Amino acid sequence: MPDGGAVLDPDEVRASVAQFLPGYMVPSTVLILDRLPVTAHGKLDRGSLPVPGATEGSYVAPRNPVEEIVAGVMTDLLGVDRVGAADGFFVLGGNSLVSAQLVARINDATGAALGIRDVFDGPTVAELARRVGGEGSGVRRSPLIPQARPARIPLSPAQLRMWFVNQYDPQSPAYNISFSLRLSGHLDVSALRAALGDVIARHESLRTVYPLTDDGPCQEILPAELAEPGLEVVRVRDADDLHARMWAATARGFDVADQIPLRAILFRADETNHVLTVVLHHILADGFSLNPLARDVAAAYAARLCRGAPQWPPLTAQYADYSLWQREWLGSEDDASSPLARQLDYWTTTLSGLDEVLDLPSDRPRPAVRSQSGGRVAFTVDERLHRSLIALAHRHDASVFMVVHAALATLLSRLACTDDIAIGTPIAGRGAAALDDMVGMFVGTLVLRCDVGGACSFGELLRRVRETDLGAFTHADIPFERIVEALDPPRSHAHTPLFQVMLEFRTIARPDLALPDLRVEALDSGDVAANFDLQLTVAEEFDATGGAAGMAAGLVFATDMFDEATARTFADRFVRILEAVAQSPDMPVADIEILDGAERAALTAVRGAPGAPPRTLAAVLAAGAAIDPRSPAIRFDGNEISYLDLDRVSTGLARRLIDVGVGPGSVVALGMPRSVEYIIGLWAVAKTGAAFVPIDPAHPADRIAFMLDDSGAVLGLTVAQSRDALPDALRWWTLDADRLMRDHTAVSPIRDTDRTTRLRLDQAAYLIYTSGSTGIPKGVTVSHRGLAAFADHVHKRCRTTPRSRALHFTSPSFDASILDFILAFGAGGPW
């Protein structure tokens, strides 16, 4: 903003800044404002700042052949009228995904070795042109051209994984890709059938089977005349019949080793109403393939209506050429200098030590086998917020994708209570122009791992995410499946390996199939498949002038674990984070408010009713016992133990424990199954003020040893039949209920002055160990204050009285056993 009426020139400002800052920190665009927009409170209104963009007055024509090439590539990719030497890729609407195409096409045209990092560090035409003559951050590769065909054509790495998955269960539709189009008007079925034949002849991938040979699976490309499409025409009665038959068509799998994994069915309602459903297996196509496929079908159908053959330009190469070219370029893992070896080393280092599962709060436990049943909640980001996010990205030399990634990582960190967040994202794998019109399996998956670090600002997190994403994009050639093999994480049917949340910046439009004399409408089956716990899909929208017009988003969730209301809450919190960081990007991540007012009010309620007295566990037990001391506390095998006797015998044991130093701050292990001895031991430990930790003697020895060491237990209580299953590293007292009941004498109640130290409400009452997402048990500590609030809540909800009875049916090593315990003894009833 000029001061005192001074006139500033944007180019002069950039040139001046460039004298003091490295190139990647020099802004690609400078806007001169008369004044800065402010809020009603006088603070900078970031959302009202104009989005930087090229202006007529700042246009600088390309000044040399390399700048002309770079500008031409940007013009083609971004669909703008012209691009000047000073124009920036992201300012003109570029994003992280399109940057891969930009790099590949500049490299193909110039023979350079640019990488995606070069686009972010030098996004203007002039800066990229200068980098063309330098080292570049990428790797030179030969252009894709038709390859010499060996007798056996191997599968591409991405295809190989699909092949193994398919052969495990050929009838599974999990990796089917399908689309359905309603065709209204006069349809020439013969012309459509011939058009499908033309397209299959054009694309070898659509007439390929994948048989198993002695050397492994391979691609067997059938001659076009042997791969005529079987366009099945099926008459349907009504909408319900149509939906049922469409579902049946898409729900059938393929045996890719024995048949071309392509199915085309035409559902006929009457002479002028049809629905075309096409189903393909992922081994021969990806989502990006649907657009070139639709274009080719439209061109061929139009030609066949005129009794001719389609006159389309030949493809630069076929998918088999790509698979051979890719294998040659990647090289061998045995060659440490090969791209494959170097990229594999990057990923094994980056993802080493990653937790097996991201534990998100869910409505139901994760099932042992995923059903892949899903639901979807849709939401939007309005135009104002979209503009602010674009401006935020530009200020940090980042992309909107990176801003969204950082916001999602923030949300997941808060939900899962961890700073180590891994998110998956798909990549098109189609940088080279030769791949634009090809039908094939190119899409890959990247794992984006970042350290959220609750103390850092969002701006700092965005810088971390930028480095994470650039590193991943730079090493995007190695198949995800090979990374999984190298890291060898525990495999499970319950979740996907390495990540369980997917972030997708969707740039795939529905296939646009324009057919003569027909109105074409895409149909949505309504079925949602959940391949991950959560999948966030975001699509930027722009107006006719290229300005921000908002973002359409959807959150797909696994219904095995989440209700729709929970997923909606996640989506609302995500938008709340975006709004917060757009307004205050320097806010510490830990201070970002993700709850709304209603959620905060609900949190207050579950802390315990106001006025619930904070008490120690010993006080809770004493209050229950005082209601009717001679009433039964325990019933078992036809016998009874009264509260009076249980109180006396446990007090005697507690005094013995105190004599050996057990007290507040220490932990005692209860290594025994459900038994009278367990109850006596628990009461005794509670009276000392120490915390108890249940240990199941039936658990594996290494698990028991870990829990005893991790908890810091100083002593253990057990029974004779369990002693041999417990390690000798800890001192164990063997209890016998009959002897304890027979030998006990009347002793005075234990007061706080009797304990080894003062007992405080926020000290641990007990520890419980979960199974742990990594297979390593995780200890959870519950305080006396928290347990007392829980007891108060349980008794009010369950309306327990001294006449209530509680069944002790839960293993002590499960947290639910505490509920049994509290239900009985907190109300003075029998257990």
Sequence and secondary structure as in RCSB ss.txt:
>XXXX:A:sequence
MPDGGAVLDPDEVRASVAQFLPGYMVPSTVLILDRLPVTAHGKLDRGSLPVPGATEGSYVAPRNPVEEIVAGVMT
DLLGVDRVGAADGFFVLGGNSLVSAQLVARINDATGAALGIRDVFDGPTVAELARRVGGEGSGVRRSPLIPQARP
ARIPLSPAQLRMWFVNQYDPQSPAYNISFSLRLSGHLDVSALRAALGDVIARHESLRTVYPLTDDGPCQEILPAE
LAEPGLEVVRVRDADDLHARMWAATARGFDVADQIPLRAILFRADETNHVLTVVLHHILADGFSLNPLARDVAAA
YAARLCRGAPQWPPLTAQYADYSLWQREWLGSEDDASSPLARQLDYWTTTLSGLDEVLDLPSDRPRPAVRSQSGG
RVAFTVDERLHRSLIALAHRHDASVFMVVHAALATLLSRLACTDDIAIGTPIAGRGAAALDDMVGMFVGTLVLRC
DVGGACSFGELLRRVRETDLGAFTHADIPFERIVEALDPPRSHAHTPLFQVMLEFRTIARPDLALPDLRVEALDS
GDVAANFDLQLTVAEEFDATGGAAGMAAGLVFATDMFDEATARTFADRFVRILEAVAQSPDMPVADIEILDGAER
AALTAVRGAPGAPPRTLAAVLAAGAAIDPRSPAIRFDGNEISYLDLDRVSTGLARRLIDVGVGPGSVVALGMPRS
VEYIIGLWAVAKTGAAFVPIDPAHPADRIAFMLDDSGAVLGLTVAQSRDALPDALRWWTLDADRLMRDHTAVSPI
RDTDRTTRLRLDQAAYLIYTSGSTGIPKGVTVSHRGLAAFADHVHKRCRTTPRSRALHFTSPSFDASILDFILAF
GAGGPW
>XXXX:A:secstr
  STT    HHHHHHHHHTTS GGGS S     SS  B TTSSB GGGS      GGG     SHHHHHHHHHHH
HHHT S   TT BTTTTT  HHHHHHHHHHHHHHH     HHHHHHS BHHHHHHHHTS  SS            
SSEE  HHHHHHHHHHHH TT  TTEEEEEEEEEE   HHHHHHHHHHHHHH GGGGEE  EETTEEEEEE  GG
G     EEEE  SHHHHHHHHHHHHS    TTTS SEEEEEEEEETTEEEEEEEEETTT  GGGHHHHHHHHHHH
HHHHHTTS       S  HHHHHHHHHHHH  TTSTTSHHHHHHHHHHHHTTT  S      SS   SS   BEE
EEEEEE HHHHHHHHHHHHHTT  HHHHHHHHHHHHHHHHHT SEEEEEEEE    SGGGTT  S   EEEEEEE
E  TTSBHHHHHHHHHHHHHHHHHT  S HHHHHHHH     SSS SS SEEEEE          TTEEEEEE  
   B SSSEEEEEEEEE TTS EEEEEEEEEEETTT  HHHHHHHHHHHHHHHHHHHH TTSBGGG     HHHH
HHHHHHT  TT     HHHHHHHHHHH TTSEEEEETTEEEEHHHHHHHHHHHHHHHHHTT  TT EEEEES SS
HHHHHHHHHHHHHT EEEE  TTS HHHHHHHHHHHT  EEEE GGGGGGS TTS EEE  HHHHHHH       
 GGGSSS   TTSEEEEEEE  TTSS EEEEEEHHHHHHHHHHHHHHHT  TT      S TTSTHHHHHHHHHH
TTT   
